[in-house]
């Protein structure tokens, strides 16, 4: 039956009567997910309140049958809305459900492990709007994906929140996994695909999209920030979907599989830890037995994923590291080494050692589970030994002084004296390729001048990971208060300030994202060590992100529960100015905000804008003197701080 059109009545799909009673159901407090199949259509139904449901619909490819007509009976109309997507409603009948389609239907090709191999917009081949029905026809050659919400009349309030979008809700937010931007509620469904959160990139080396708990966590933190700022309940519903998506992907052994590099669905442990952080954020907000059980399983799994160094436990970066056979399948070259007594296949990756320690420590503190205390003590010792290893300073000092020249932005490097430009070129051409071999002989990760390397054994020089290392060092310091670690982090910041390495990243294709993590790191520094200089660095770094269209990291909205427990969070004020970006540095009883003008014109904030912060002490860049009085005039690309702190000082 070539070109047959299959007719589907949308309201029937949302009816519980269409579901088999024995189908799988996932539940958390206040939400559930149910799976069912109708002929050649797979469906997931998220019931995220008693009157709001989200349907993920995916068709199977069938020979000669490529078109589907979706119909609703009634006088329905379609309206594009500012939250993104389209509202489908019957304006003459207030008893009818209303529907929200956040993104266009997609035509996707997937492999057996649900990697997305190809993706394009589905073809909309027909649209009919009449006095008694609305229908649209979509066609594609692979799997057709459609996402649609149903809001019953008693849930129209949530639609009102979507229709009344505020400026702050369209602020671009830099996501930790894909390094892309979330800009409005409908953007969530660029990532949330048929029930799972995906990276939006067709990433190296296989050029397929994988599921990403990094982005899931970033999206969750972003929605927490928006919920606090706007007090909109719709964000609470969307957050439940993210939690369901992460729980749904957890394996029986407590892990999450990814298959980023091979066809064996190998696990990547930074993504695993992001899943743990997301679930801990959710548990910090609401007690839930399902989340507790998932976290317990996740902690049990990750606690086993470590190598035994002479000095203690070192957590693996990914599953391939656990054997030389696994590493032989990896898409990169590595150098075998037994440095610090490690296994030869262990790359000794710093950021996942720090991140796993933070995740497991946070889990123990949040849940009271103390069974991993000895493991964490061992890991802390190993971290301290590796960070303190300083062999061959006589060699590394001149080597990294020369390499530092290669990390200068072009406008600075071009003004170097001739002899230094020669040294720079020699360092780029000869020294950098030798660094992995030198590290194999004289093993260390922290180098003279403040540079901290990503790992020990890969045959690369990944300087874009410097910002991730810095972020994780400061997160680790929060958990341990180890002053030696803070000293390493501060040296790294001074290295960055000296080289302006974020400008160099911006010049190099594929490394632009690193400046987003640099700003995230400075946010953590400002919380841990409030200081005028640190605030200046954060302001300048955030403005740099805005100038280069990266978006602000999610934590800057003040709702990252790892950094600030939910009981100590203060909502970000919405001052109603689209050209002002706000950084929320509040914690506990202290309120503190940076207001940054991202335009080339002066912005005047009247008393009406500042009702939420009018009782705070104000200072302008460089934050060295306070003033009283309104209105506030923020010059082009300028910054003002409003704080309840008695004073801040520079060391």
MARNUKOL-949787 format. One record per residue (C-alpha): x, y, z; residue in one letter. Coordinates in pm, whole numbers, plus 32768, in hexadecimal, padded with zeros to 4 digits. Layout:
BEGIN
((X,Y,Z),"A") ...
This chain:
BEGIN
((8000,8000,8000),"X") ((80EB,810C,7F83),"X") ((80BD,826A,800B),"X") ((7FB0,81FD,8100),"X") ((7F63,8302,820B),"X") ((7F2A,8279,836B),"X") ((7E27,8340,842C),"X") ((7E5C,8382,85A0),"X") ((7D72,843C,868B),"X") ((7E56,84F2,8780),"X") ((7D63,84FB,88AA),"X") ((7D4B,837E,88A3),"X") ((7EC4,8363,88D8),"X") ((7EA8,842A,8A1A),"X") ((7D89,8358,8A9E),"X") ((7DEB,8264,8BAF),"X") ((7CEA,8172,8B1C),"X") ((7DD5,8139,89F7),"X") ((7EE6,80B5,8AD9),"X") ((7F17,7F48,8B2F),"X") ((7F11,7F12,8CA4),"X") ((804C,7E3E,8CA5),"X") ((812A,7F42,8BFF),"X") ((8261,7FBE,8CB3),"X") ((8235,80F3,8D8A),"X") ((8348,81C8,8E25),"X") ((82E4,82A2,8F4A),"X") ((8370,83B9,901F),"X") ((82B3,849A,910D),"X") ((81AB,8553,9044),"X") ((8202,84C1,8EEF),"X") ((8208,837D,8E2C),"X") ((8270,82F7,8CD9),"X") ((81B7,81E5,8C21),"X") ((8219,8126,8AE8),"X") ((8130,8098,89E5),"X") ((8123,803B,8877),"X") ((8014,8064,8775),"X") ((8051,7FA6,8634),"X") ((819C,8032,85B4),"X") ((81AD,815A,86A6),"X") ((8276,815E,87EB),"X") ((81F5,8250,88EF),"X") ((826B,82D6,8A3E),"X") ((8171,8397,8B0B),"X") ((81F6,8478,8C1F),"X") ((80E4,84D1,8D15),"X") ((818D,85F5,8DC5),"X") ((805C,866C,8E83),"X") ((7EF8,85F5,8E9D),"X") ((7E96,86CC,8D74),"X") ((7FD4,86F4,8CA3),"X") ((8062,85DD,8BC9),"X") ((817D,85D6,8ACE),"X") ((8174,84D2,89B9),"X") ((82AE,845E,8904),"X") ((8244,83AD,87C7),"X") ((8330,82EE,86E1),"X") ((82CB,8231,85A8),"X") ((837E,80FE,8526),"X") ((83F9,810C,83BD),"X") ((830A,8047,82E0),"X") ((8334,8004,816C),"X") ((8246,80D3,8098),"X") ((81A0,8171,81C8),"X") ((8242,82BC,8219),"X") ((812A,83AF,8273),"X") ((805A,83E5,83AD),"X") ((7F2F,84C8,83D9),"X") ((7EFB,8548,853C),"X") ((7DA0,85D6,8579),"X") ((7CDB,868A,8688),"X") ((7B64,86C1,8671),"X") ((7AEF,8824,86BD),"X") ((7B27,898D,8652),"X") ((7C9B,8987,8697),"X") ((7D97,8A92,863A),"X") ((7F14,8A9E,863E),"X") ((7FDA,8BB4,86E2),"X") ((8152,8BE4,86F5),"X") ((81B8,8C40,8859),"X") ((82E5,8CF3,88EC),"X") ((834B,8BCA,89C6),"X") ((8389,8B14,887E),"X") ((82B3,8A27,87B4),"X") ((8142,8A36,8769),"X") ((8004,8A3D,8834),"X") ((7EDA,897E,87A4),"X") ((7D92,89E9,8843),"X") ((7C19,8A0B,8815),"X") ((7BD1,8B73,8877),"X") ((7A5B,8B37,886C),"X") ((7A58,8A10,895F),"X") ((7B01,8A3A,8AB0),"X") ((7AB9,88CF,8B0D),"X") ((7BA0,8848,89FE),"X") ((7D09,87E8,8A4F),"X") ((7E12,88C7,89B7),"X") ((7F4E,8846,8916),"X") ((80B3,88C6,8905),"X") ((81A4,884B,87FA),"X") ((82F8,88CE,8872),"X") ((83C7,8868,8740),"X") ((8389,87FF,85DB),"X") ((836B,8688,8599),"X") ((84B7,85E6,853E),"X") ((851F,84D1,8453),"X") ((8635,840A,84FB),"X") ((8703,82D6,84AE),"X") ((8776,8218,85E2),"X") ((8856,80EC,861E),"X") ((880A,7FC6,8704),"X") ((8894,8085,8831),"X") ((87B7,81B8,87F3),"X") ((88D5,8290,8775),"X") ((884B,8391,8682),"X") ((8901,835C,8538),"X") ((8840,8451,845D),"X") ((8746,8563,84A8),"X") ((8675,8657,83E0),"X") ((8528,870B,83F9),"X") ((8408,862A,839A),"X") ((834B,8695,8265),"X") ((81FA,8731,82B4),"X") ((8138,86D2,817C),"X") ((7FDF,8747,81E3),"X") ((7F2E,8830,82D2),"X") ((7DB5,8851,82EC),"X") ((7CF9,8940,83CE),"X") ((7B7D,8941,83AE),"X") ((7A4C,8993,847E),"X") ((7A44,8838,8516),"X") ((7BA7,87AE,851B),"X") ((7D1A,87EF,84FC),"X") ((7E0F,86F8,8464),"X") ((7F73,86EF,83E8),"X") ((802F,85E9,8322),"X") ((81A0,859B,8359),"X") ((827E,84BD,8288),"X") ((83DB,842F,829F),"X") ((84B3,830C,8235),"X") ((8531,82A1,838E),"X") ((84AB,82C1,84F0),"X") ((83BC,83E6,8512),"X") ((83C7,8490,8668),"X") ((82B1,8570,86E9),"X") ((8295,8615,8840),"X") ((8149,86A5,88B1),"X") ((80BD,871C,89FE),"X") ((7F55,8708,8A6D),"X") ((7ED6,8808,8B69),"X") ((7D7E,87C5,8BF6),"X") ((7CA7,88F4,8C4D),"X") ((7D0C,88EC,8DBB),"X") ((7E78,890E,8D4A),"X") ((7E4F,8A43,8C71),"X") ((7F18,8B01,8D77),"X") ((8051,8A4F,8CFF),"X") ((800B,8ABE,8B9C),"X") ((7FDE,8C23,8C16),"X") ((813D,8C0C,8CA3),"X") ((81C2,8B98,8B52),"X") ((810C,8CB0,8A9F),"X") ((8190,8DBD,8B8A),"X") ((8306,8D8F,8B53),"X") ((83ED,8E84,8C04),"X") ((8537,8F10,8B89),"X") ((8606,8E4B,8C81),"X") ((8568,8D08,8C00),"X") ((8607,8D43,8AAC),"X") ((8765,8D7A,8B39),"X") ((8855,8C8D,8A80),"X") ((88DF,8B82,8B69),"X") ((8A1C,8AC0,8B18),"X") ((89EB,8949,8B48),"X") ((8B02,887C,8BE3),"X") ((8AE6,8751,8AF9),"X") ((8A9E,87C1,8996),"X") ((8B21,8927,89D0),"X") ((89EC,89A5,891A),"X") ((88E6,8A9A,8998),"X") ((879A,8A73,8A47),"X") ((86CD,8BB0,8A0D),"X") ((855D,8B66,8A5C),"X") ((847A,8A4B,8AD7),"X") ((8448,89AD,897F),"X") ((85C4,8988,895E),"X") ((85B5,886F,8A5B),"X") ((8528,8792,8947),"X") ((8656,87C0,886B),"X") ((86FB,86E2,8972),"X") ((85DB,8614,8A00),"X") ((859D,8522,88E1),"X") ((84AC,8400,8906),"X") ((84D8,8405,8A7D),"X") ((8655,8425,8A94),"X") ((873D,8553,8AAA),"X") ((882E,855C,8983),"X") ((8961,8625,8930),"X") ((8905,8700,8805),"X") ((8A50,86C5,8753),"X") ((8AAA,85B6,865B),"X") ((8BEC,858F,871D),"X") ((8D44,8506,86CE),"X") ((8DA9,83F6,8680),"X") ((8C6E,8344,8602),"X") ((8B99,8475,85AE),"X") ((8A66,83FB,8664),"X") ((899B,8497,877C),"X") ((89B5,83ED,88CE),"X") ((88EA,8411,8A0A),"X") ((8983,8515,8AF2),"X") ((894F,852C,8C69),"X") ((8A36,865D,8C60),"X") ((8931,871E,8B9D),"X") ((8818,8689,8C6F),"X") ((88BA,8716,8DA8),"X") ((88FE,8867,8D06),"X") ((8794,887F,8C91),"X") ((8713,8820,8DEA),"X") ((87E7,892C,8E94),"X") ((8776,8A2A,8D90),"X") ((8607,89DD,8DCB),"X") ((863C,89F0,8F44),"X") ((86C9,8B4E,8F14),"X") ((85A8,8BB8,8E35),"X") ((84AB,8B26,8F27),"X") ((853E,8BEC,9048),"X") ((854D,8D2D,8F7F),"X") ((83F1,8D1F,8EE6),"X") ((8335,8C4B,8FE7),"X") ((8297,8B98,8EBE),"X") ((8215,8A3C,8F08),"X") ((8249,89C5,8DA4),"X") ((83BF,89A5,8DEB),"X") ((8377,88B0,8F02),"X") ((82BE,87D4,8E08),"X") ((83D4,87E4,8D05),"X") ((84D5,878A,8E11),"X") ((840F,864E,8E60),"X") ((8434,85E4,8CF6),"X") ((85AC,8609,8D0B),"X") ((85B8,8536,8E47),"X") ((84E2,842A,8DA1),"X") ((85C7,842B,8C70),"X") ((86FD,83EC,8D45),"X") ((865C,82E1,8E1D),"X") ((85D5,8236,8CE6),"X") ((8733,8209,8C56),"X") ((87D4,8177,8D8D),"X") ((8843,800E,8D64),"X") ((87FE,7EFF,8E65),"X") ((8962,7F17,8EE9),"X") ((8933,808B,8F34),"X") ((89F8,8110,8E0C),"X") ((89A5,81D5,8CD2),"X") ((8A25,815B,8B80),"X") ((8A8D,8243,8A65),"X") ((8B5D,81A8,8950),"X") ((8BFE,82F1,88EC),"X") ((8D3B,8250,8864),"X") ((8CED,80E5,880F),"X") ((8BCC,8005,87AD),"X") ((8BCE,7F5C,8901),"X") ((8B0C,806A,89BF),"X") ((8C30,80AF,8AA6),"X") ((8BE5,817F,8BD9),"X") ((8C76,82DD,8C0B),"X") ((8C93,832F,8D79),"X") ((8C7F,84AA,8D6C),"X") ((8B27,847D,8CD5),"X") ((8AD7,8382,8DE8),"X") ((8B36,8483,8EF1),"X") ((8A60,858B,8E48),"X") ((8938,849E,8E67),"X") ((8986,847A,8FD9),"X") ((899A,85F4,9006),"X") ((884D,8625,8F57),"X") ((87A5,8520,9032),"X") ((8844,85B9,9168),"X") ((87BF,870E,9100),"X") ((8665,8677,90E0),"X") ((8684,85C1,922D),"X") ((86F9,8702,92D7),"X") ((85B6,87A0,925F),"X") ((84C1,8681,92A8),"X") ((84EA,853A,9362),"X") ((84A4,8416,9277),"X") ((84E1,82A2,92AD),"X") ((8510,8259,913A),"X") ((8624,835D,911F),"X") ((86C7,82DE,9260),"X") ((86D4,817B,91DA),"X") ((8762,81F0,908C),"X") ((886D,82BD,913B),"X") ((88CF,819D,921C),"X") ((88FF,80BE,90EC),"X") ((89BF,81CF,9033),"X") ((8AA8,820A,915B),"X") ((8AE5,8096,9180),"X") ((8B43,8079,9012),"X") ((8C2A,81A7,8FFC),"X") ((8CDC,8146,913E),"X") ((8D64,8014,9086),"X") ((8DED,80D5,8F5D),"X") ((8F4A,8126,8FD4),"X") ((90B3,80BC,8FB1),"X") ((9199,807B,90D9),"X") ((92C7,8160,90D4),"X") ((93E5,813C,91CC),"X") ((9359,826F,927A),"X") ((91E4,821F,926E),"X") ((90AF,8200,9193),"X") ((9094,82AE,9040),"X") ((8F42,82B3,8F91),"X") ((8F34,8255,8E23),"X") ((8EC5,8343,8D11),"X") ((8E05,8238,8C50),"X") ((8DD1,80C2,8C37),"X") ((8EDC,808D,8B2C),"X") ((8FEB,80F0,8C25),"X") ((8FB2,7FB6,8CF0),"X") ((907F,7EDF,8C01),"X") ((9183,7EFC,8AF1),"X") ((9094,7E46,8A07),"X") ((8F92,7F54,8A46),"X") ((908C,8069,8A03),"X") ((90EF,7FC2,88BD),"X") ((8F8B,800B,8846),"X") ((8F9B,8179,88AD),"X") ((8FAC,827D,8795),"X") ((90F6,8314,880B),"X") ((925C,82B3,8856),"X") ((92D8,828B,89B7),"X") ((942D,8250,8A52),"X") ((9454,812F,8B41),"X") ((94D4,8190,8C95),"X") ((94DB,810B,8DFA),"X") ((950E,8264,8E95),"X") ((949B,827A,8FFF),"X") ((9462,80FF,8FF1),"X") ((9337,8120,8F0A),"X") ((92C3,801D,8E0E),"X") ((9352,8057,8CB2),"X") ((91FA,8090,8C1E),"X") ((919E,819B,8D20),"X") ((91C5,82EE,8C77),"X") ((91C9,839A,8DCE),"X") ((90C3,849A,8D66),"X") ((90B0,85AF,8E69),"X") ((8F54,863F,8E2D),"X") ((8E9C,84F4,8E5A),"X") ((8F63,84A3,8F93),"X") ((8EF3,85EE,9029),"X") ((8D8E,85DC,8FA4),"X") ((8D53,8478,9020),"X") ((8DDF,84D1,9175),"X") ((8CF2,85FA,9187),"X") ((8BC4,852E,911A),"X") ((8C04,840F,920B),"X") ((8C54,84FA,932C),"X") ((8B1A,85C1,92EB),"X") ((8A4E,8480,92DF),"X") ((8AD7,8412,9432),"X") ((8A8A,8561,94D2),"X") ((892F,857B,943D),"X") ((88BE,841A,9492),"X") ((898C,83CB,95C8),"X") ((8A1D,8294,951E),"X") ((8B7D,8274,95B2),"X") ((8BEF,8130,950C),"X") ((8CD2,81E8,9417),"X") ((8D93,82B6,9516),"X") ((8ED3,81E7,94FF),"X") ((8EC9,81E9,9382),"X") ((8EA4,8362,9382),"X") ((8FC4,838B,9476),"X") ((909B,82B5,9393),"X") ((9035,837F,9260),"X") ((9084,84C5,9315),"X") ((91E1,844A,9368),"X") ((921C,83E1,91FF),"X") ((91A2,8533,9182),"X") ((9289,85E9,9270),"X") ((93B7,8519,9209),"X") ((937C,854B,9094),"X") ((933A,86C1,90B4),"X") ((9473,86E9,918A),"X") ((9559,8627,909F),"X") ((965C,871C,9018),"X") ((9777,8652,8F77),"X") ((986B,86F2,8E82),"X") ((981C,885F,8EC8),"X") ((9968,88AE,8E1F),"X") ((98D4,8824,8CD9),"X") ((9766,8881,8CF4),"X") ((97A1,89EA,8D53),"X") ((983F,8A58,8C07),"X") ((9763,8967,8B3E),"X") ((961E,89F7,8BC3),"X") ((969D,8B5A,8BB5),"X") ((96C7,8B23,8A41),"X") ((957A,8A68,8A1E),"X") ((94C8,8B84,8ACF),"X") ((951C,8C62,89A6),"X") ((9452,8B7B,88C2),"X") ((931C,8BB7,899A),"X") ((931D,8D2F,896E),"X") ((920D,8DC7,8893),"X") ((9284,8E37,873E),"X") ((9275,8FAD,8782),"X") ((9360,8F86,88AC),"X") ((9442,8E82,8809),"X") ((946E,8F5A,86D4),"X") ((9508,906F,87AA),"X") ((9610,8F8E,8847),"X") ((977E,8FD8,87FA),"X") ((980D,8F13,86D8),"X") ((98D8,8E24,87B1),"X") ((97A1,8DCC,887F),"X") ((96D5,8D8E,8747),"X") ((97E4,8C9B,86D7),"X") ((97D4,8BEB,8828),"X") ((9659,8BDE,880C),"X") ((966B,8B36,86B8),"X") ((976D,8A3A,872A),"X") ((9699,89E9,885B),"X") ((9563,89B3,8783),"X") ((961A,88DD,8682),"X") ((9705,8810,875C),"X") ((96CB,8834,88D4),"X") ((9553,87FC,88E7),"X") ((9565,86B0,8825),"X") ((9673,8641,891B),"X") ((95AE,8691,8A57),"X") ((94FD,853C,8A6F),"X") ((964E,848A,8A56),"X") ((96EB,856F,8B58),"X") ((95C6,8531,8C44),"X") ((95F5,83BC,8C10),"X") ((9759,83E1,8C96),"X") ((971D,84F1,8D9D),"X") ((95B6,84C1,8E0A),"X") ((94EC,85EB,8E81),"X") ((93AD,86AD,8E31),"X") ((93F7,87FE,8ED5),"X") ((9505,88C7,8E28),"X") ((95D3,89FD,8E74),"X") ((9514,8B3C,8E2A),"X") ((93BA,8AB4,8E81),"X") ((9362,89D3,8D5B),"X") ((92A7,8896,8DC5),"X") ((9292,877E,8CC4),"X") ((9160,86A7,8C85),"X") ((9203,854F,8CA0),"X") ((934C,8498,8C9E),"X") ((9349,8399,8B87),"X") ((9297,8416,8A4F),"X") ((936B,847D,8928),"X") ((92C9,85D6,8918),"X") ((92E2,872F,89B4),"X") ((917C,878D,8A0E),"X") ((91A2,88ED,8A97),"X") ((902B,892E,8A73),"X") ((8FFB,884A,8BA1),"X") ((90B2,8946,8C7B),"X") ((8F69,89F4,8CC7),"X") ((8EBE,88AA,8D21),"X") ((8FE3,8851,8E03),"X") ((8FC4,89A2,8EAD),"X") ((8E4E,8979,8EE2),"X") ((8E7F,881E,8F76),"X") ((8FA0,8889,9056),"X") ((8EC0,8992,90F2),"X") ((8D9D,889D,9116),"X") ((8E8D,87A7,91BA),"X") ((8F09,88B9,92A2),"X") ((8DA2,88FA,9312),"X") ((8D8A,878F,9383),"X") ((8EE1,8772,9426),"X") ((8F54,88D3,9482),"X") ((90AE,885E,9418),"X") ((9179,89A0,9403),"X") ((927E,88FD,9324),"X") ((916E,88BD,9221),"X") ((90F8,8A26,923E),"X") ((925E,8A97,9207),"X") ((9273,89CB,90C6),"X") ((9128,8A61,9051),"X") ((9198,8BC5,9096),"X") ((92DD,8B8A,8FD9),"X") ((920D,8B0F,8EB4),"X") ((9136,8C48,8EBE),"X") ((926D,8D21,8EBF),"X") ((92EA,8C5B,8D92),"X") ((91A4,8CA8,8CE0),"X") ((91A8,8E17,8D3C),"X") ((930E,8E35,8CC4),"X") ((92D8,8D8A,8B75),"X") ((916A,8DEA,8B36),"X") ((9149,8C84,8AC4),"X") ((8FCE,8CA5,8A96),"X") ((9014,8D8E,8970),"X") ((90F7,8C85,88D9),"X") ((8FE6,8B7C,8902),"X") ((8EFC,8C5F,8843),"X") ((8FED,8C5C,871C),"X") ((9005,8AE1,8709),"X") ((8EEB,8A1A,866B),"X") ((8E58,8920,875E),"X") ((8EF0,89BE,8893),"X") ((8E10,8AF0,88B1),"X") ((8D38,8A3F,89B4),"X") ((8E4F,8A3D,8AB9),"X") ((8E0D,8BA7,8B1A),"X") ((8CB4,8B3B,8B97),"X") ((8D56,8A59,8C99),"X") ((8E50,8B6A,8CF5),"X") ((8D2B,8C4B,8D54),"X") ((8C86,8B2B,8E12),"X") ((8DCB,8AFE,8ED4),"X") ((8DDD,8C6F,8F2E),"X") ((8C75,8C5B,8FAD),"X") ((8CDE,8B49,90A0),"X") ((8E0E,8C17,9106),"X") ((8D32,8D42,9158),"X") ((8C52,8C6C,9236),"X") ((8D79,8BCB,92E6),"X") ((8E54,8D01,9308),"X") ((8D8C,8E45,92E3),"X") ((8E80,8F51,9277),"X") ((8E77,9085,9198),"X") ((8F77,8FF6,90A7),"X") ((8EB8,8EB3,9081),"X") ((8D79,8F72,9035),"X") ((8E32,903E,8F2F),"X") ((8EB7,8F03,8E89),"X") ((8D5B,8E69,8E86),"X") ((8CBA,8FA1,8DF4),"X") ((8DBF,8FBD,8CDE),"X") ((8DA9,8E4A,8C91),"X") ((8C2D,8E50,8C82),"X") ((8C32,8F80,8B9E),"X") ((8D26,8EC7,8ABC),"X") ((8C2F,8DA5,8AA3),"X") ((8B18,8E95,8A48),"X") ((8BE9,8F47,8943),"X") ((8C36,8DFA,889B),"X") ((8AD4,8D6F,88B9),"X") ((8B21,8C47,899E),"X") ((8A1A,8C89,8AA7),"X") ((8A48,8C85,8C21),"X") ((8A8A,8B3B,8CD6),"X") ((8957,8ABC,8D95),"X") ((89ED,8AEE,8EF0),"X") ((89EF,8C67,8EC3),"X") ((8878,8C67,8F04),"X") ((88C6,8BFD,9069),"X") ((8812,8AAD,906B),"X") ((8929,89A9,905A),"X") ((88E2,88D4,918E),"X") ((8A45,884D,9198),"X") ((8AC7,89AD,91D2),"X") ((899D,8A30,9298),"X") ((88AC,8944,934B),"X") ((8746,8993,92F3),"X") ((8700,8A0D,9455),"X") ((8805,8B21,9421),"X") ((87AA,8B8B,92C0),"X") ((872A,8CE8,9271),"X") ((8663,8D1C,912F),"X") ((86FC,8DF0,901C),"X") ((863A,8F37,9000),"X") ((859C,8F85,8EB0),"X") ((85D5,90F8,8E7C),"X") ((8520,90F6,8D2F),"X") ((863C,9176,8C54),"X") ((8697,909C,8B2B),"X") ((87EC,913A,8B06),"X") ((8852,90F0,8C6E),"X") ((88E1,8F9E,8CD1),"X") ((88D5,8F3E,8E40),"X") ((89CC,8E62,8EFC),"X") ((8946,8DDC,9045),"X") ((8A54,8DB5,9151),"X") ((895F,8D9F,9273),"X") ((8981,8C8E,9376),"X") ((88DC,8C5C,94C6),"X") ((888B,8DA4,956F),"X") ((895B,8E6F,9478),"X") ((88C4,8EFF,933B),"X") ((89B5,8F65,9229),"X") ((8986,8FAB,90B7),"X") ((8A54,902C,8F94),"X") ((898F,90ED,8E8B),"X") ((8A46,90FD,8D3D),"X") ((89E9,91E0,8C1C),"X") ((8A25,9113,8ADF),"X") ((89E5,9235,89EE),"X") ((8AA4,9362,896A),"X") ((89B3,945A,8A08),"X") ((897B,94CF,8B69),"X") ((8858,9422,8C19),"X") ((8798,94D8,8D29),"X") ((86F9,93FE,8E33),"X") ((85D8,94B6,8ED2),"X") ((854D,9470,902F),"X") ((843C,939F,8F8A),"X") ((8542,92B3,8EFF),"X") ((85EF,928B,904B),"X") ((84DB,9245,9146),"X") ((856D,90EF,9196),"X") ((86CA,9176,91E0),"X") ((8697,92E0,924B),"X") ((8704,9299,93B2),"X") ((885E,921C,934B),"X") ((89A9,92D9,9341),"X") ((8A11,933A,91E0),"X") ((8B6A,9365,9148),"X") ((8BDB,9394,8FE3),"X") ((8D05,9302,8F2D),"X") ((8E13,92DD,8FB6),"X") ((8D3B,92A9,90F0),"X") ((8E24,9372,91CE),"X") ((8D24,9465,925C),"X") ((8BB4,944D,92BA),"X") ((8AA6,954A,9267),"X") ((893B,9584,92B8),"X") ((8825,960E,91E5),"X") ((875B,95BB,90B3),"X") ((8740,95AA,8F8C),"X") ((8871,94D7,8F34),"X") ((891E,9528,8DEB),"X") ((89E9,9403,8D65),"X") ((8AD2,9473,8C4E),"X") ((8B14,93AC,8B12),"X") ((8B9D,9254,8B71),"X") ((8BA8,92C9,8CD9),"X") ((8B56,920D,8E18),"X") ((8AB9,9261,8F66),"X") ((8AB7,918D,909F),"X") ((899A,9188,919B),"X") ((89E8,90D6,92DF),"X") ((8984,90AF,9449),"X") ((8AEB,905B,94AC),"X") ((8B8A,9158,959B),"X") ((8CBA,917C,94B7),"X") ((8D94,90D3,93BA),"X") ((8F07,910D,939C),"X") ((902F,90C0,92BF),"X") ((915B,9007,9346),"X") 
